[in-house]
Amino acid sequence: MSIFLRKLSVSNRNSLLRIIAIASAGSGLLYANSNSNSRANVAVKVPVALQESLLLPWRITQYIFPCPSLLSSDQWQPGMLPLFSSRVGSAPSSDIKKDNSGVVGGDPIPCCNCLGRDTIANAAARVGPAVVNLSVPQGFYGITNGKSIGSGTIIDQDGTILTCAHVVVAFQGMRGSVKGKVDVTLQDGRTFEGTVVNADLHSDIAIVKIHSKTPLPTATLGSSSKLRPGDWVVAMGCPLSLQNTITAGIVSCVDRKSSDLGLGGIRREYLQTDCAVNVGNSGGPLVNVDGEIIGVNIMKVLAADGLSFAVPVDSVFKIIQHFKKSGRVVRPWLGLKMVDLNEMIIAQLKERDNTFPNVNKGVLVPMVTPGSPADRAGFRPGDVVIEFDGKPVESIKEIIEIMGDRVGVPMKVAVKRDKDNLVTLTVIPEESKSDM
């Protein structure tokens, strides 16, 4: 063995395993064992002096060729290096140690941003205890003729439940009235009587409150701003009153506009997914693989499969802030129909009309509502908004964010008109009426 040790100092890494194999075979240290499920392992005894030199190349090999499902999870004895591991037959392995840290046999598993076997289950487990079933009796004149079912999520230990407005609010046209008390059932079997605290009909978001003398499970709000089409998501809730139901899918579109769905009124944007959503899922959470709420499931297309929609959690967060500040969502209204411009649309408009203003970004105004704040301010169809309240803008979303909840506050707007005429207008937003 001392001869081989001296040779190691001048041998390259490619010959290292051959030297070890020869040395082990000569020393009679190579052995094989098997366990009860026909799992065969072959290992070789490595002297302590060689372990340090073997450690780095072995780890590199493990990283480049990640195959954790084929790795033995047996506890390696000091100085023991597995040469190979094989399984005969289809008997399930009972010696694979699993936990949320993604560790098998005590060593980290290279993830490579892949979807692991426990990714969906772990995400659902983090949020699941906070998902509740909501039931509201329906009827009039004190006569109950059915019930409305839906889902919700506890987002605060004080008993705040996030859900959909149409689950807990009676719609009469576009006006609504609180249905009263809500029956709330947790996954652990506890039941509570909830009260509708706030509801916004246009976003279809509502807050229900329950009171508990014992701690309540909660879920964490994430962020929807960084979602991309193709990201994995999990829809959770109580479809058809089947509690603790989980479906998975991907994000199909991150900014599906309400106008694309034939929904008029105030502009809204939704997350589109292919998760299976049914009656009773409304108000339940849409969850990312990190176990964070990134949306509230709100509706599906009845005549199609794999077309479900959720309110992005970033919009939900703003609505909750409005609830806390004003008890309702305050939406400024201008009376403008607007369209985001990009290079291709601008080029097409210039081809059609050579008087179109020379801009490379902005928001086009194709229509102005008569008698609206915008009409009184002097807006004209064909105007291109390039600055709003002193800030350059290139999207409707930016204009909405700049306005915030400022109603009755004069704002300067710079617009370009045909033949590059630059005009500055002053508009005073009004609060949007509930029936608009």
N, C-alpha and C positions, 0 to 999 in steps of 0.2 A: 504493500500500500504506500510506503514512503516513496517508492519509485514513481508511482502515479502522481503523488503530490508534487514531486519535483517537475514532472512533465506538465502539470497544470499551469505552472507559471509561464510556460512558453507556448502553450496550446491556445488555439483560438476557441471561441465559444461554441462553434459548430461541432467540435470534437469532444466537448465536455460531457455530454450525455453518453457518448460511446465509451468514454473512459470509465465513467461511473458504472455503466452496465457491465463492462468487462471486470472491473474491480469487484463488483457485487457478486457477479457469477462465480468468480474465483474464490470469494470468501464465503459463498453459500448463504448470502444474506437476502437474496431475492426470494420473496414468498408471495403466495396468493391466499386469499381467504374468501369466504362466501357467507352471506347471511340468509335469513329465513325466506326472503322473497327472491331468491336466486340472483342476487346482485353480487357480481364477482369484482374483486379489487386486487390489483397487483401493485405492490409498493417496494421501494428499495431503501435500505438503511443508508443515510448519508452522514458521514462524519461531521462533527461540529465545525471543523476547520473549513469545510466546503459549503456549509449552509449559507453563510453571508454572500458568497460569490454566486450561489444559485438563486438567491432571493429576488434580485432585480430582474434577471431575464425571465423568471417564471411569472412575475407580476405583469411584465410587459406582454408576454404571450397571452395571459388571461385577459388582458384589456383588449388586445387586438382581435381575439377570437372569443367573444363573450357567448358562452353557451351554458348558462347556469342550470338549465334543466337536465343537463347531462353530467354535471359535476357531482361527485360524491359529497355528501354532507357529513360523512363520518368524521369524528374528531381526529385530526391528524396527530399522531404521536410526535413528540420532539424528534427531529431528524428524519421524519418519514415524508417522502415526496411521492404522491400518487402518480404512477405512470399512465394508467388508463383505468376507466371504469365502464363496465357494461352491465346491461340488464337482460336477462333471458325471460321471455314471456311478457304478458301484459299486466302483471300484478302491480297495483299502485304502490308507490313508495311511501313508507311510513316514517322514514327518517329525515324527511325534508323539514327543516325548521323555518316557519314563516312568521314574520311580524310586519308592522307598518313601516319599518325602516328599510325594507328591501334588502335584508341580509339573509343569506343561506349559509349554514355551517359556520357562522362567525365571520365570514369575509364579505365585503360589499360587492353587490352585483352591478356591473356597469349598465347604466340605464340607456345612454345614447338617445335620450328624449323619446323613447319608445313607450307604447302603451303596455304596461305590465298586466299580468293576470289578475292582480288585485287592485289595479288603479280605480276602476269604476266602483268596486265594492268599498274601497276605503273612502272615496269621495262621498258615497251615499251614507256610509256609517257616520261620518262627521255631521251630516245635516239631518239624517233621518229622525233622531229623537225629537227634534224641534218642529217637525212637520205635523200639522194637526188636521183633523177632519171637521168641517163646519157644516152645520145643518140648521136651516131656518124654515119654520113653518110658513106656508103660503095660504092665503085666503083673505076674506073680507067679512065685515060685520061680525067678527068673532068666530066665523066658521072656517075651519081648516080644511082645505081640499088638496093638500100635498105638501111638499117641502122642497126647498132649494138646497142643493148639496154643492160643496166646493172644498177647497183646501186652503191652507195658510201656513205661515212659518213664524215661529216665535223669534223675534229679533232682539228682544231685550228682556232681562230678568224681571223687569217690572210687569211683565205680562203683555207687552205690545206684540200684536200679531199682524203681519203683513198679508193682505189678500186682495181679491178683486172686488170692485164696487158692485158689479152686477150680481155677485153672490149674496150680498148683504143689504142691497138697496133696491127698493121697488121702483122700476122705471115707468114713468107715465109720459110718453113722448120722449123728450130729452130732459125732462125734469125728474127729480128723484126724491124719495122720502125714505128715511131710515126705517127698516122693517121692524126694529125693536131689538129684542134679545136674540142671541146666537148661541146654539148649543155647540160646545167645543170639546172634542175628544182627542186626547194625546195618544201617542203610540204605546205608552205604558199602561193604558187603560183608564187613566184619570179623566173625569169629565168636569167641565166648568160651564157656567153661564156667562157668556161674553156680551159686551156692549159695543156697538158701533160708535167710535169716537169721531172719525173723519172719513169723508168719502169724496172723491173727485170723479165726476162722471166722464169727462173727456179723456182722461188717461186710464180710467177704469181701475183706479187704485184706491184702496180703503184701509183703514186701521181699526182693528178690533182690540179691546182690552179685556183681560181676565185678571183675577186676583187669586193668588195662591199663598198659603202659609208655608209651603215647602218650596225648595228651589225648583226652578223651571229650566229645562234645557233650552239653549239658544243656538242660532246659526249666525254666521258671519257674513256681512255684505262685502262682496268683492268689487271688481271694476269691470265694466263692459267695454271700455274705450279701446282696449288692446286686443279684443277678440278678432279673429280672422275666419273667413269661410274655410271650413274643414276642421276647425277645432272641435274636440270631443266635448259633449255636454250630457248631463243627466237630468231628466224630467222626473219630478217626484210629486206624489199627491195621492188622492183617494178617488180614482175614476170609478164611477158607478158604485160609490161607497165601499170600494175594495181598498181598505186601508193598507198603508205601507207598500204601495206599488211603485216600482222603479222602472223607467224605460231609458234607453240610451240612444244617442245619435250624434250627428254633427251639426255645426252651424252652417246653414245654407246661404244666408245673407245677413250682413250685420246692420244694414240700414234700409230695410224694406219700408217704403213710405206708405202712409195711409191712403194716399191717392192711388197707389198701385193696386190696392185692395178694394177700391171703389168706395172708400169711406170719406165722406165730405167733412166740412167744418174745419176745425183747427188742425194744422199740420202735425202729424205724429210719425214717429219712426219705431219700427219693431225689429226684434231679432227673429229671423226665420230659421227653423230647425226641421229636421226630419224625425224628431222624437214622436213616438206614439202618444197622442193626447186625446182624451175623451171627456165626456160630461163628468164633472167632479174634479178634474185636474185644474180647473180654473182657480187661480190664486196660489197654486202650489209653486215651489221654487224651481228655477232652472239653475243647475249647479255646474261649475267647472270641475276639472279633474283634481283641483286642489281643495275641493270641498267648500267652496265659497259660492254664495248666491250671486249670479250674474244676470238674473232676469226673473220676471214673474209671468208664469204661463197664463195666457189670457184667452186664446181662441184657436180654432183650427178651420180648415176648409172642409166642409161636410162632404163635398162631392169628390174628394181626392184623399189619397194617403200620403203621409210624409210631408204635409204642409201645415205646420203649427207655428204659432207666433207668441212672442213674449215681450213684455215691456222691459227695455234695458235697465239694469239696476242703477246706472248713473242718472237716468231720468227719474227713477223711483226715489233716489236719495234727495234730489231737488224738491220733489213733491212733499216728502216728509219734512224738509226744512220749511216749506211754505205752511204746512199744517201747524208746525210748532210756532211759527211767527205770527200767522194771521188766522189760523183755523180753517183756511181754505187756500186754494191755489189761485194766485193773482196773475192773470195773463194780460199783458198789454196788447192792444189791438190797433193796427194801422189802417186796415182796409186795402191791403195790397196783395195781389197775386204775384208771386216771385218765382224765378227760375235761376238756378245756379248756372254760371257760364264756364266753359272751358275752351281750350284752343280750337277744338274741332267745331263746336257749336258757333263760336265767333266767326270762324272762317266760312262756315255755311251761310250765316246771316249776312256777311259782307258780300258773298256771291249773289245773294238775292237782292240786296239793296246796298249800293255803293255809298249811301249817305249814313250807313250805320257807324256809330262813333268808333274811333280808333282806340280800343282798349284791349288788354290781354287778360283781364280778369274782372270780376264784378258780379252783380246780381241784376238780372233783367226784370223789368216790370212790364208784363204783357197786359195787365188789366188793373184798373183802379175802381174800387167800389164807390158809387155816387153817394155823396153826403158823408163819407168817412173822414177820419182825421187826415188821411193821406190826400184825399180829394181837396179838402180845405187848405192843405199846405201847398197845393199846386203841382202835385205829381201828375205825370202824363203817361199813357201807355207808350212803351218804347224807351222809357228812361232806363239808364244803367247806373245803379247805385255803386259808387266806388269808395265812399267813406260814410261812416255812420257814427255820429257823436264824436267826430274827430279821429276815428280809427279806420284804417283801410280794411275793407271787407271783400271777401270773394265767395261767401256762401250764406245761405239763409240761416244756418245754424249759428253763425257768428253774430248776425243781427239780433237773433233771439237772445243770445247770451248777453249781448251788450245792453239790451233793454231790461233784462231781468224782470223785476216786478215794479219797475218805475212807471207808474201811471200818473198822468198829469204833469210830467216833467218835459219841458221843451228840449228837443234834440236837433242839432244841425246835421243835415244830410247833403252830401255832395253827389250830384248826379251828372252824367254826360248824356247829351242828346245828339240828334242827328247833326252832322257836319261839325262834330266835336265841340259843341257849345257846352261849356261847364256852368252849371247852375247850383247855387246853394239854397236849400229849402229848410224851413223850420217846421217840424211836425211834433204834435203833442199827443202821445198815445192815450187811448182810453182803455178802461178795463173791459175785457171781452165779456159779453153777456152769456149767461148759462145756456141759452137756447140758440146760440149761433152755431 
